[in-house]
Amino acid sequence: MISNPTIDVLMNHKSIRKYTDEVPSDEVIETIVKAGQQAAFAGQLGSVILSRERSKHPFSAPLYFIICVDIHRMQKVMEKRDWKMISSDAAMLLFGMQDASYLAQNLVLAAESLGLGTCYLGFVPFMADNLIKKYNLPEKVFPMVGISVGYPDENPPIRPRYPLDFSCFDGKYPKFSDEQIEKAMKKMDEGYLAQDYYKNGKLMIKLENEREETFNEKTYSWTEHISRKWGQWLDDPAEMEEILTKYGFNSKKK
């Protein structure tokens, strides 16, 4: 595989959950946020909230960024041009999610290239009520993901990924063979077991149905963990729709 400084940053990504006392300088913050802004976009439909309240941050990180889907700002620009947005909320939400995702990834890569550690917090949309009130977010601004940032005080191993032939499909999407699926599962599970990730973190999810428990700390790994998440949780789409509608995104009408 080809290597260069950019590729090295990408390939060495890891989630950091312990940080030193050192606080990144304003120059560092400006640099990583501007790098985030330079991501590709549909309409610059992402914005950034920065919190410096370390005692209230996940993992006590010195910095906490909340990346938002921001349609409100675009509406304000359009008003100045005497235009009214008629594109549906569903369409704008999809474009906004793309823009916010590009911004977030650029920000993370820039931070890690400067020696900072980061960790994405994907539960942010489900805390929308608290975050919208705390940060005074107007209608059509929705928190999509959080990112804790600071100087690492740990050096965890790089987590495994699926084999390339289970992720990149040349020409058309394949029909997976049992062997291919099992090979991909084995790579993920053995990689996490070798690191004692779920054992050390005591992360085993309890069964919430009538299934008989067949795993223990020596056998429980990524494919069972992720299957338990999405095989037991978030089964009612109305919950997410209610959150989005409450803050100005109605998927059923313009």
C-alpha positions as CSV (number, residue, x, y, z in Angstrom):
1,M,0.0,0.0,0.0
2,I,1.2,3.5,-0.8
3,S,2.2,5.6,2.2
4,N,2.5,9.4,2.7
5,P,1.8,11.7,5.7
6,T,-1.9,12.1,4.8
7,I,-2.4,8.4,4.4
8,D,-0.6,7.7,7.6
9,V,-3.0,10.0,9.5
10,L,-6.0,8.3,8.0
11,M,-4.7,4.8,8.6
12,N,-3.7,5.5,12.2
13,H,-7.1,6.9,13.3
14,K,-8.2,5.7,16.8
15,S,-10.8,7.0,19.2
16,I,-9.3,8.7,22.2
17,R,-11.2,8.8,25.5
18,K,-8.4,10.0,27.9
19,Y,-6.8,13.5,27.5
20,T,-3.9,15.4,29.1
21,D,-4.5,18.7,30.9
22,E,-3.0,20.6,28.0
23,V,-5.6,22.8,26.2
24,P,-5.2,23.3,22.5
25,S,-4.3,26.9,21.6
26,D,-6.7,29.3,19.8
27,E,-4.4,29.0,16.7
28,V,-4.8,25.2,16.7
29,I,-8.6,25.6,17.1
30,E,-8.8,28.1,14.3
31,T,-6.7,25.8,12.1
32,I,-8.8,22.7,12.5
33,V,-12.1,24.5,12.2
34,K,-11.0,26.2,9.0
35,A,-9.8,22.9,7.7
36,G,-13.3,21.6,8.4
37,Q,-14.8,24.4,6.4
38,Q,-12.7,23.6,3.4
39,A,-14.5,20.3,3.0
40,A,-16.6,19.8,-0.1
41,F,-20.2,20.9,0.3
42,A,-23.6,21.2,-1.3
43,G,-24.4,24.5,0.3
44,Q,-22.3,24.9,3.4
45,L,-25.2,23.3,5.3
46,G,-23.1,22.4,8.3
47,S,-22.0,24.6,11.3
48,V,-19.9,24.1,14.4
49,I,-20.6,24.7,18.1
50,L,-17.5,24.8,20.2
51,S,-17.7,24.2,24.0
52,R,-14.7,24.8,26.3
53,E,-16.5,23.7,29.5
54,R,-14.2,20.7,30.2
55,S,-16.0,19.5,33.3
56,K,-19.2,19.0,31.3
57,H,-17.6,17.3,28.3
58,P,-17.6,13.6,27.4
59,F,-14.3,12.0,28.7
60,S,-13.4,15.5,30.3
61,A,-12.0,16.5,26.9
62,P,-10.7,20.1,26.8
63,L,-12.7,20.8,23.7
64,Y,-16.1,19.5,22.5
65,F,-17.3,20.3,19.0
66,I,-20.9,19.7,18.0
67,I,-21.4,19.5,14.3
68,C,-24.8,20.6,13.2
69,V,-27.0,20.3,10.1
70,D,-27.7,24.0,9.5
71,I,-30.5,24.9,7.1
72,H,-31.4,28.1,9.1
73,R,-28.3,30.0,7.9
74,M,-29.1,29.1,4.2
75,Q,-32.6,30.4,4.7
76,K,-31.2,33.7,5.9
77,V,-29.0,34.0,2.9
78,M,-31.9,33.2,0.5
79,E,-34.0,35.8,2.2
80,K,-31.4,38.4,1.3
81,R,-31.8,37.3,-2.3
82,D,-35.6,37.5,-2.0
83,W,-36.0,33.7,-2.3
84,K,-38.1,31.4,-0.2
85,M,-36.9,27.8,0.2
86,I,-39.3,25.3,-1.3
87,S,-37.0,22.3,-1.3
88,S,-38.5,19.7,1.0
89,D,-37.1,19.3,4.6
90,A,-36.3,15.6,3.7
91,A,-34.1,16.7,0.8
92,M,-32.4,19.5,2.7
93,L,-31.8,17.2,5.6
94,L,-30.0,14.7,3.4
95,F,-27.9,17.5,1.8
96,G,-27.2,18.9,5.3
97,M,-26.1,15.6,6.7
98,Q,-23.7,15.2,3.8
99,D,-22.2,18.7,4.3
100,A,-22.0,18.3,8.1
101,S,-20.3,14.9,7.7
102,Y,-17.7,16.2,5.3
103,L,-17.0,19.1,7.7
104,A,-16.7,16.8,10.7
105,Q,-14.3,14.4,9.0
106,N,-12.0,17.2,7.8
107,L,-12.0,18.7,11.3
108,V,-11.0,15.3,12.8
109,L,-8.3,14.7,10.2
110,A,-6.8,18.1,10.7
111,A,-6.8,17.7,14.5
112,E,-5.1,14.3,14.3
113,S,-2.5,15.6,11.9
114,L,-1.6,18.2,14.6
115,G,-1.1,15.5,17.3
116,L,-4.6,15.8,18.8
117,G,-6.8,12.9,19.7
118,T,-10.5,12.8,18.8
119,C,-13.6,10.7,19.5
120,Y,-16.9,10.9,17.6
121,L,-20.1,10.9,19.8
122,G,-22.9,9.5,17.7
123,F,-25.6,9.7,20.4
124,V,-25.9,13.5,20.0
125,P,-29.1,13.5,17.9
126,F,-30.9,11.7,20.7
127,M,-29.8,14.5,23.1
128,A,-31.2,17.2,20.8
129,D,-33.6,18.7,23.4
130,N,-30.8,19.5,25.9
131,L,-28.3,20.6,23.3
132,I,-30.7,22.9,21.4
133,K,-31.6,24.6,24.7
134,K,-28.1,24.8,26.0
135,Y,-26.6,26.3,22.8
136,N,-29.6,28.3,21.7
137,L,-30.0,26.5,18.3
138,P,-32.7,28.0,16.2
139,E,-35.2,26.0,14.1
140,K,-33.7,24.1,11.2
141,V,-30.4,23.7,13.1
142,F,-30.0,20.1,14.3
143,P,-27.0,18.6,16.2
144,M,-25.7,15.6,14.2
145,V,-22.5,14.5,15.9
146,G,-20.2,15.4,18.7
147,I,-16.4,15.3,18.6
148,S,-14.2,15.4,21.8
149,V,-10.8,16.8,21.1
150,G,-7.6,17.1,23.1
151,Y,-4.1,15.9,23.5
152,P,-4.1,12.1,24.0
153,D,-3.3,10.6,27.4
154,E,-3.6,7.0,26.0
155,N,-2.5,5.1,23.0
156,P,-5.1,2.4,22.2
157,P,-4.6,0.0,19.3
158,I,-6.1,0.6,15.9
159,R,-9.4,-1.1,15.7
160,P,-10.0,-3.7,12.9
161,R,-12.0,-3.1,9.7
162,Y,-13.8,-5.4,7.3
163,P,-11.6,-7.0,4.5
164,L,-11.4,-4.8,1.4
165,D,-13.4,-7.3,-0.7
166,F,-16.3,-6.9,1.8
167,S,-16.3,-3.1,1.5
168,C,-15.3,-2.2,-2.1
169,F,-17.2,-3.7,-5.0
170,D,-15.7,-3.3,-8.5
171,G,-18.4,-2.8,-11.1
172,K,-21.5,-4.0,-9.2
173,Y,-22.7,-5.0,-5.8
174,P,-22.0,-8.7,-5.2
175,K,-24.1,-11.5,-3.8
176,F,-22.2,-12.5,-0.7
177,S,-21.2,-16.1,-0.2
178,D,-21.4,-17.6,3.3
179,E,-17.6,-18.0,3.2
180,Q,-17.1,-14.3,2.5
181,I,-19.5,-13.2,5.2
182,E,-17.9,-15.5,7.8
183,K,-14.4,-14.4,6.8
184,A,-15.3,-10.7,7.3
185,M,-17.0,-11.5,10.6
186,K,-13.9,-13.5,11.8
187,K,-11.6,-10.6,11.0
188,M,-13.6,-8.2,13.0
189,D,-14.3,-10.5,15.9
190,E,-10.8,-11.9,16.2
191,G,-9.3,-8.4,16.0
192,Y,-11.4,-7.1,18.9
193,L,-10.9,-10.2,20.9
194,A,-7.1,-9.9,20.6
195,Q,-7.4,-6.4,22.1
196,D,-9.8,-7.5,24.9
197,Y,-11.9,-4.5,23.9
198,Y,-15.3,-5.6,25.2
199,K,-13.9,-7.6,28.1
200,N,-11.8,-4.7,29.5
201,G,-14.5,-2.1,28.8
202,K,-17.2,-4.3,30.3
203,L,-19.3,-3.5,27.2
204,M,-21.3,-6.6,26.8
205,I,-25.0,-5.7,26.0
206,K,-27.6,-7.7,27.9
207,L,-30.2,-9.6,25.9
208,E,-33.6,-7.9,26.1
209,N,-35.6,-10.8,24.6
210,E,-36.1,-14.5,25.2
211,R,-32.8,-15.5,23.5
212,E,-30.6,-17.8,25.5
213,E,-27.2,-16.2,26.3
214,T,-24.5,-18.2,24.5
215,F,-21.6,-15.7,24.8
216,N,-19.2,-14.8,27.6
217,E,-16.3,-12.3,27.9
218,K,-14.0,-14.6,26.1
219,T,-16.2,-15.0,23.0
220,Y,-18.3,-11.8,22.9
221,S,-17.0,-9.5,20.2
222,W,-17.9,-6.9,17.5
223,T,-20.4,-8.7,15.3
224,E,-22.5,-9.9,18.3
225,H,-22.2,-6.5,19.9
226,I,-23.4,-4.5,16.9
227,S,-26.1,-7.1,16.2
228,R,-27.5,-6.7,19.7
229,K,-27.6,-2.9,19.3
230,W,-29.6,-2.9,16.1
231,G,-31.5,-6.0,16.9
232,Q,-32.9,-4.6,20.1
233,W,-32.8,-0.8,20.1
234,L,-34.4,2.1,18.2
235,D,-37.2,0.0,16.7
236,D,-39.8,2.9,16.5
237,P,-39.1,5.3,13.6
238,A,-41.7,7.7,15.1
239,E,-39.2,8.6,17.9
240,M,-36.6,10.0,15.5
241,E,-39.3,11.6,13.3
242,E,-40.7,13.3,16.4
243,I,-37.3,14.7,17.4
244,L,-36.7,16.1,13.8
245,T,-40.2,17.5,13.5
246,K,-39.9,19.3,16.8
247,Y,-37.0,21.2,15.5
248,G,-38.3,22.2,12.1
249,F,-37.6,19.2,9.9
250,N,-40.9,17.7,8.6
251,S,-40.2,14.8,6.3
252,K,-43.8,14.5,5.1
253,K,-44.2,18.0,3.6
254,K,-42.3,21.0,2.3
